[in-house]
Amino acid sequence: MVTTVVGTFLPWLRSGSVTRDSYEVLALRGFAGLDGTWGEVIRAVWVGITPVAVVCVVLWSVRLRRFAAFSALVFGTIAGTVGALAAVQGGNEGALVGISLTGPVVTLGGAVLGIAGAITVLTAKTRTAISPGGAP
């Protein structure tokens, strides 16, 4: 979770010697024609990534493991999809404006680890505790 959130603050876009993180790129959504309702939905979902990560950690810490895993699955799917889409567009060296691979790849890596952990928790068999008297 931490790796995914950190990846959102790493460089995602470069223009000459200037780099921008995913939130700065999000502020440019009007230039891409996404300044209407869809632009606001995209902004709300992406800005909500960090709070969802915090919710996952809190759920895990209060021993609601399956809820935390489900939240991590949704979190990883959204962040990983955006990271993967940006990563496959990156690597255009020599262009005036291009995708920087650092942020998308770190975000994607963290999302893949989060999804793998969530699937592991969701598919694990639960164990019942046996009381000292021998009855479950």
Disulfide bonds with the S-S distance in Angstrom:
none
